[in-house]
Amino acid sequence: MFKNIPYKKKVIYASILTVLMLMASYKKNFKKVLHIDKQLATLRSNQLENRNFTSDIQYLKQEIKVIEKYIGDVNVSPESIQQQIIKFISKTASHIEIVDIEGIHHASFNQFKVYTNQVTVSGDYKNVMTLLHTIEKEFSSSKITSTHFFVKTDYRRNRKELFLKIIFQNYEKV
């Protein structure tokens, strides 16, 4: 049957048959392999991202612990913090007088509750500065957020008195 067909037509038929076979094999095998290869690449990139997420989560948990340590004791009642502040000032500063203790101010922001305590003390400059330094270094139950020095004149005794207003804050998760 193929003996009677000229050589030129045999080449054309063979090339058409080759193209048809390539198209069939592409559709049957290569297309699926290429699709699976793309899926594999996507899964590998997702796996790397997931590994990064777990390390990010661990890093954030460590950061939260550091921040909680820095901002003061967590899950302690505001009243007990105020009592600890008063006891600490009374024990460490013998020549300092506690002049005023304001009530605890409560505020809520997003995911935190903020408790603010204000204490005003009076004394001479050296004792007041020593107290302030000692509180910053040794008192860990609450953190100082603000201080304000001011002088008032007592006209009856004809003296100027130095005052220090210290603002402490504690944070709690809601």
KOLMI-150526 format. One line per field, with one value per residue: z, y, x of N, C-alpha, C in turn. Coordinates in nm, 3 decimals, padded with zeros to 5 digits. Example, Ala and Ser with C-alpha at 12.3 -4.5 7.8 and 13.67 -1.06 7.14 Angstrom:
nzz: (00.780	00.708)
nyy: (-00.569	-00.225)
nxx: (01.319	01.285)
cazz: (00.780	00.714)
cayy: (-00.450	-00.106)
caxx: (01.230	01.367)
czz: (00.780	00.787)
cyy: (-00.330	00.003)
cxx: (01.320	01.290)
This chain:
nzz: (00.000	00.081	-00.104	-00.346	-00.305	-00.350	-00.243	-00.141	-00.053	00.145	00.333	00.405	00.514	00.725	00.878	00.946	01.094	01.302	01.421	01.509	01.694	01.878	01.975	02.092	02.289	02.443	02.538	02.680	02.865	02.923	02.979	03.220	03.387	03.387	03.508	03.764	03.850	03.874	04.086	04.288	04.321	04.419	04.662	04.798	04.833	04.996	05.219	05.310	05.379	05.589	05.776	05.834	05.951	06.190	06.322	06.341	06.510	06.746	06.799	06.840	07.071	07.255	07.251	07.361	07.622	07.710	07.695	07.878	08.109	08.124	08.153	08.398	08.681	08.595	08.607	08.870	09.130	09.105	09.345	09.520	09.400	09.440	09.721	09.742	09.627	09.813	10.044	09.955	09.911	10.173	10.310	10.182	10.180	10.429	10.498	10.348	10.276	10.224	10.049	09.897	09.769	09.493	09.368	09.201	08.856	08.595	08.267	07.938	07.647	07.328	07.344	07.604	07.954	08.144	08.438	08.647	08.889	09.113	09.300	09.532	09.667	09.920	10.008	10.067	09.798	09.743	09.875	09.748	09.482	09.520	09.604	09.370	09.188	09.313	09.303	09.024	08.966	09.142	09.201	09.082	09.040	08.919	08.664	08.622	08.455	08.432	08.573	08.783	08.894	09.135	09.305	09.605	09.795	10.137	10.316	10.583	10.726	10.590	10.387	10.111	09.952	09.806	09.576	09.439	09.190	09.107	08.851	08.808	08.604	08.516	08.307	08.168	08.008	07.821)
nyy: (-00.118	00.126	00.137	00.243	00.513	00.831	00.953	01.219	01.262	01.070	01.179	01.409	01.295	01.157	01.369	01.504	01.303	01.288	01.542	01.519	01.311	01.432	01.636	01.480	01.340	01.558	01.656	01.433	01.363	01.557	01.803	01.754	01.695	01.940	02.104	01.986	02.035	02.315	02.335	02.209	02.389	02.610	02.504	02.458	02.722	02.819	02.658	02.754	03.012	02.953	02.848	03.080	03.225	03.083	03.124	03.401	03.428	03.314	03.497	03.730	03.655	03.643	03.912	04.027	03.926	04.056	04.324	04.321	04.269	04.503	04.705	04.660	04.478	04.233	04.161	04.238	04.392	04.734	04.878	04.740	04.790	05.064	05.065	04.928	05.117	05.328	05.199	05.138	05.395	05.493	05.318	05.350	05.621	05.823	06.093	06.210	06.341	06.228	06.401	06.413	06.185	06.089	05.967	05.650	05.644	05.519	05.391	05.286	05.147	05.026	04.721	04.725	04.802	05.086	05.185	05.454	05.602	05.869	06.037	06.276	06.412	06.567	06.735	06.784	06.868	06.671	06.437	06.400	06.353	06.122	05.946	05.937	05.822	05.574	05.461	05.433	05.245	05.023	04.968	04.755	04.697	04.887	05.137	05.446	05.713	05.983	06.277	06.563	06.849	07.100	07.416	07.549	07.831	07.876	08.099	08.145	08.026	08.133	07.999	07.811	07.525	07.214	07.013	06.698	06.550	06.237	06.019	05.710	05.418	05.131	04.852	04.647	04.359	04.346)
nxx: (00.081	00.193	00.388	00.318	00.285	00.421	00.748	00.753	00.489	00.482	00.655	00.513	00.277	00.393	00.500	00.262	00.140	00.327	00.299	00.032	00.063	00.235	00.067	-00.135	00.011	00.098	-00.146	-00.230	-00.019	00.200	00.072	-00.065	00.151	00.294	00.100	00.081	00.340	00.336	00.151	00.297	00.510	00.368	00.269	00.510	00.602	00.397	00.441	00.688	00.611	00.434	00.610	00.750	00.543	00.498	00.740	00.725	00.504	00.603	00.806	00.654	00.513	00.723	00.797	00.566	00.579	00.811	00.728	00.513	00.655	00.800	00.603	00.489	00.343	00.105	-00.243	-00.300	-00.474	-00.581	-00.601	-00.434	-00.191	-00.169	-00.145	00.099	00.270	00.256	00.357	00.616	00.727	00.712	00.884	01.137	01.203	01.283	01.287	01.096	00.778	00.454	00.226	-00.011	-00.247	-00.398	-00.713	-00.759	-00.731	-00.921	-00.900	-00.993	-00.861	-00.883	-00.758	-00.672	-00.674	-00.609	-00.457	-00.414	-00.213	-00.157	00.080	00.184	00.471	00.679	00.983	01.338	01.566	01.768	01.675	01.430	01.510	01.662	01.464	01.304	01.485	01.527	01.271	01.239	01.439	01.403	01.133	00.901	00.635	00.476	00.499	00.671	00.528	00.523	00.667	00.659	00.806	00.756	00.738	00.618	00.527	00.528	00.372	00.325	00.533	00.732	00.880	01.005	00.881	00.967	00.803	00.706	00.534	00.430	00.341	00.207	00.159	-00.033	-00.098	-00.351	-00.473	-00.774)
cazz: (00.000	00.086	-00.212	-00.458	-00.266	-00.373	-00.126	-00.092	00.023	00.265	00.429	00.453	00.602	00.846	00.959	01.002	01.199	01.413	01.489	01.580	01.807	01.977	02.037	02.178	02.406	02.527	02.606	02.769	02.970	02.958	03.036	03.360	03.459	03.405	03.605	03.895	03.884	03.923	04.218	04.380	04.349	04.505	04.795	04.863	04.877	05.111	05.332	05.361	05.446	05.716	05.870	05.876	06.042	06.324	06.388	06.374	06.627	06.863	06.823	06.898	07.208	07.335	07.262	07.456	07.757	07.743	07.718	08.003	08.217	08.130	08.196	08.537	08.711	08.525	08.685	09.009	09.145	09.113	09.484	09.582	09.343	09.512	09.854	09.727	09.602	09.941	10.131	09.902	09.940	10.318	10.355	10.126	10.201	10.566	10.511	10.246	10.326	10.121	10.064	09.834	09.691	09.420	09.341	09.084	08.732	08.507	08.127	07.850	07.509	07.243	07.412	07.733	08.059	08.201	08.573	08.675	09.027	09.127	09.437	09.546	09.786	09.941	10.081	10.007	09.661	09.742	09.914	09.643	09.367	09.560	09.599	09.231	09.131	09.375	09.247	08.885	08.959	09.225	09.212	08.957	09.030	08.834	08.599	08.623	08.321	08.431	08.699	08.774	09.010	09.151	09.434	09.664	09.905	10.258	10.365	10.729	10.773	10.503	10.330	09.985	09.962	09.680	09.562	09.324	09.156	09.030	08.791	08.780	08.524	08.494	08.193	08.181	07.886	07.839)
cayy: (00.000	00.245	00.132	00.324	00.655	00.894	00.986	01.351	01.248	00.994	01.274	01.497	01.215	01.128	01.491	01.528	01.203	01.327	01.656	01.467	01.234	01.528	01.701	01.381	01.315	01.679	01.660	01.317	01.351	01.675	01.906	01.718	01.707	02.082	02.155	01.935	02.106	02.448	02.317	02.178	02.513	02.690	02.443	02.483	02.862	02.829	02.594	02.848	03.121	02.902	02.842	03.218	03.265	03.026	03.195	03.534	03.416	03.294	03.624	03.823	03.614	03.687	04.058	04.057	03.900	04.164	04.446	04.304	04.285	04.643	04.796	04.637	04.354	04.213	04.092	04.280	04.493	04.871	04.921	04.683	04.862	05.192	05.035	04.896	05.243	05.400	05.125	05.152	05.531	05.505	05.242	05.393	05.763	05.861	06.238	06.252	06.343	06.207	06.513	06.390	06.064	06.103	05.841	05.574	05.679	05.402	05.423	05.169	05.174	04.907	04.592	04.743	04.892	05.161	05.234	05.560	05.646	05.993	06.061	06.398	06.407	06.689	06.715	06.861	06.825	06.546	06.325	06.379	06.291	05.986	05.869	05.918	05.725	05.443	05.409	05.391	05.128	04.909	04.940	04.687	04.672	04.988	05.217	05.591	05.767	06.127	06.342	06.709	06.920	07.237	07.478	07.633	07.915	07.876	08.235	08.148	07.991	08.206	07.898	07.749	07.380	07.142	06.904	06.610	06.474	06.118	05.949	05.569	05.352	04.987	04.813	04.514	04.318	04.336)
caxx: (00.000	00.278	00.485	00.271	00.279	00.552	00.829	00.713	00.364	00.513	00.713	00.403	00.193	00.470	00.507	00.128	00.123	00.414	00.234	-00.085	00.112	00.285	-00.050	-00.202	00.095	00.095	-00.274	-00.242	00.083	00.278	-00.014	-00.088	00.279	00.322	00.004	00.122	00.463	00.296	00.092	00.405	00.582	00.280	00.268	00.640	00.608	00.307	00.505	00.788	00.538	00.383	00.722	00.776	00.437	00.518	00.851	00.675	00.416	00.689	00.873	00.557	00.486	00.837	00.787	00.458	00.631	00.904	00.649	00.440	00.753	00.839	00.497	00.451	00.273	-00.021	-00.347	-00.297	-00.578	-00.527	-00.593	-00.314	-00.077	-00.159	-00.091	00.241	00.340	00.264	00.450	00.752	00.773	00.729	01.002	01.265	01.233	01.247	01.272	00.998	00.641	00.351	00.135	-00.140	-00.266	-00.524	-00.783	-00.713	-00.800	-00.936	-00.927	-00.987	-00.823	-00.878	-00.747	-00.606	-00.723	-00.497	-00.480	-00.319	-00.202	-00.080	00.126	00.263	00.557	00.758	01.107	01.446	01.600	01.846	01.589	01.328	01.577	01.698	01.339	01.267	01.580	01.502	01.146	01.262	01.527	01.369	00.990	00.865	00.492	00.416	00.603	00.654	00.506	00.546	00.700	00.650	00.858	00.706	00.772	00.513	00.576	00.446	00.389	00.324	00.666	00.823	00.968	00.966	00.885	00.977	00.707	00.722	00.413	00.469	00.228	00.234	00.055	-00.034	-00.180	-00.410	-00.544	-00.919)
czz: (00.000	-00.027	-00.328	-00.426	-00.285	-00.240	-00.064	-00.008	00.151	00.374	00.488	00.550	00.735	00.936	01.020	01.116	01.322	01.491	01.567	01.705	01.917	02.049	02.132	02.304	02.498	02.608	02.710	02.887	03.014	03.022	03.185	03.443	03.485	03.509	03.747	03.941	03.937	04.063	04.324	04.418	04.442	04.647	04.869	04.912	04.997	05.236	05.393	05.434	05.581	05.819	05.922	05.974	06.181	06.395	06.424	06.498	06.752	06.899	06.889	07.042	07.301	07.356	07.363	07.598	07.801	07.776	07.849	08.122	08.235	08.189	08.335	08.553	08.642	08.618	08.834	09.023	09.159	09.256	09.552	09.526	09.417	09.652	09.847	09.704	09.735	10.035	10.085	09.934	10.089	10.367	10.307	10.158	10.339	10.580	10.404	10.307	10.209	10.146	10.013	09.758	09.623	09.394	09.213	08.964	08.641	08.365	08.045	07.709	07.437	07.324	07.552	07.825	08.119	08.337	08.606	08.823	09.032	09.275	09.435	09.677	09.799	10.024	10.018	09.876	09.659	09.775	09.807	09.521	09.398	09.555	09.455	09.164	09.185	09.320	09.106	08.879	09.031	09.231	09.081	08.941	08.939	08.774	08.606	08.479	08.316	08.571	08.677	08.905	09.014	09.292	09.478	09.780	10.020	10.326	10.517	10.786	10.694	10.444	10.195	10.001	09.822	09.681	09.435	09.306	09.064	08.980	08.753	08.692	08.518	08.380	08.216	08.051	07.917	07.807)
cyy: (00.126	00.247	00.223	00.473	00.715	00.936	01.119	01.341	01.169	01.085	01.364	01.419	01.185	01.251	01.524	01.430	01.236	01.443	01.609	01.388	01.326	01.596	01.605	01.355	01.437	01.682	01.549	01.325	01.485	01.784	01.879	01.735	01.854	02.144	02.111	02.005	02.246	02.437	02.289	02.304	02.603	02.635	02.465	02.627	02.883	02.768	02.686	02.964	03.076	02.889	02.981	03.265	03.208	03.093	03.337	03.530	03.398	03.424	03.723	03.785	03.656	03.838	04.097	04.034	04.011	04.293	04.437	04.320	04.432	04.731	04.766	04.506	04.350	04.135	04.118	04.393	04.633	04.921	04.866	04.750	04.994	05.171	05.002	05.022	05.317	05.332	05.144	05.291	05.547	05.435	05.303	05.537	05.806	06.011	06.294	06.241	06.322	06.311	06.479	06.257	06.077	05.967	05.776	05.612	05.557	05.452	05.296	05.214	05.041	04.778	04.603	04.830	04.958	05.213	05.334	05.599	05.771	06.015	06.188	06.390	06.540	06.654	06.800	06.794	06.690	06.426	06.294	06.310	06.147	05.895	05.838	05.812	05.584	05.381	05.357	05.262	05.006	04.875	04.882	04.665	04.769	05.072	05.365	05.638	05.916	06.174	06.493	06.769	07.058	07.285	07.561	07.710	07.909	08.011	08.242	08.120	08.062	08.113	07.854	07.599	07.319	07.025	06.825	06.532	06.360	06.050	05.809	05.512	05.203	04.957	04.671	04.483	04.307	04.195)
cxx: (00.086	00.380	00.447	00.269	00.418	00.618	00.786	00.587	00.389	00.570	00.604	00.315	00.266	00.480	00.372	00.102	00.207	00.352	00.114	-00.043	00.166	00.169	-00.120	-00.119	00.099	-00.033	-00.283	-00.144	00.143	00.194	-00.038	00.039	00.312	00.228	00.043	00.251	00.432	00.235	00.199	00.484	00.500	00.279	00.399	00.650	00.515	00.368	00.611	00.721	00.485	00.494	00.756	00.670	00.457	00.634	00.809	00.587	00.500	00.761	00.778	00.522	00.599	00.832	00.679	00.505	00.726	00.828	00.572	00.534	00.788	00.729	00.445	00.377	00.139	-00.114	-00.334	-00.398	-00.516	-00.511	-00.467	-00.188	-00.058	-00.103	00.058	00.324	00.361	00.363	00.594	00.808	00.800	00.854	01.133	01.301	01.187	01.222	01.176	00.859	00.546	00.243	-00.004	-00.137	-00.401	-00.584	-00.731	-00.798	-00.801	-00.965	-00.915	-00.956	-00.811	-00.874	-00.687	-00.689	-00.601	-00.540	-00.371	-00.328	-00.115	-00.048	00.210	00.339	00.630	00.880	01.215	01.489	01.670	01.759	01.483	01.391	01.617	01.575	01.299	01.356	01.553	01.374	01.168	01.342	01.472	01.221	00.939	00.715	00.420	00.529	00.567	00.635	00.532	00.584	00.692	00.700	00.793	00.737	00.651	00.573	00.477	00.470	00.387	00.463	00.774	00.930	00.913	00.981	00.886	00.880	00.740	00.593	00.456	00.342	00.274	00.123	00.079	-00.130	-00.230	-00.483	-00.692	-00.963)
